[in-house]
Amino acid sequence: MKRPLVLAILMLALLLTVAACYAGTRVYVVQKPPPLKVEVIGVAPAADHVWVQGYWVWRDNDYQWVPGHWDKPPHSRAQWMPGHWKHTRHGHYWVPGHWR
């Protein structure tokens, strides 16, 4: 009787306190990320700048919004590939945006 209670308490503590687990450098988050925020995109600082959309980042055991910004591509043919959250059986993990 005592052992199942201890196991139940440990499982509950694990579920309440651990929202992310680490596998290598990838952080898996159990909680689904919120929908993207609607951002007001102002005028580009120059014609060659590209809007990089804001995104949610997992920090301090919660999602925090990183606002979008204008960025200059590394070369004229570069395309911005937006980051996104990917879901697996381990949870959600962030795939960073990059220039291609």
N, C-alpha and C positions, 0 to 999 in steps of 0.2 A: 504494500500500500504506500509506503514511504517513497520507494524508488519512482513509481509513475508520477507522483506529485513533484518530486525534484526535477524529473525530466520535463514535465509540463512547464514548470517555472523557468527552467533554462531555455526551453523553446520560445516561451513568451518573451523573455528578456532578449533573446536573439532577434526575434521579429520586431520588437519595439526599438531596439538600439542600433541595429545594423541595417542600413538602407542601401549600402553599397559594399560590394566585395571586390577584391583586387585579384586580377589574374595577369601577371606580367605588369605591363604599364597601362592596360585597359581597365577602366573603372566601370563596373556594372551597377546600375541603379535600378532598384526594384520599382520605384514609383515612376509612373508614366510622365513624360515631360508635358508641361502646359502647351496650349496652342501658341503659335507665334503671335507676337504683338503686331498690331498695325502701326507702321511707322510713317511719319511724314517725311518724304524725301525731298529735300530742298534742291537748289540749283547746284550742279556740279562746279567745283572750283576751276576746272578746265575741261575742255572737250575730250581729252583723252582719259578722264577718270571714270571709274566704274563703281556703281553702288554695291557694297558688300552688306547684305542683309544681317540684321541683328539675330541673336540666337540665345537659347537658354544654356547655361553652364551649371554643372553640379558643384556647389561650393558650400562648405559649412553645413552639410546635411540638408541642403535645400537647393531648389533651382533659383538662379539669379540671372536676370536679363542683362545681356551685353548688347548695347545699342549698335545699330548699323552705322556705317561710315563710308565716305568716298575714299577710294584707293586708286593709285596709279599702277597699271599693269607693268610687269617687269620688261615686257617687249610688246610691240604693236599687235602681234597675233595671239597674245595670251588671252585665255578665257577664264573667268572666275567660276569654279565649281563649288557651289554652296555646301557648307557642312550640314549634317543631318544626324538625328538620333536613329539608331538602328536597334531593332528588338530581336532578342534571341531567347532561348530557354533560360539563360542566366539572368536576363534583365535587359535594360536599355543601356547602350553605350554610345558615346559621341564619336562621330567620324568628322574630323576637322575639314573645313573648306580649304581649297588650295588653287593655285594658278596652274592651268594646263596649257 
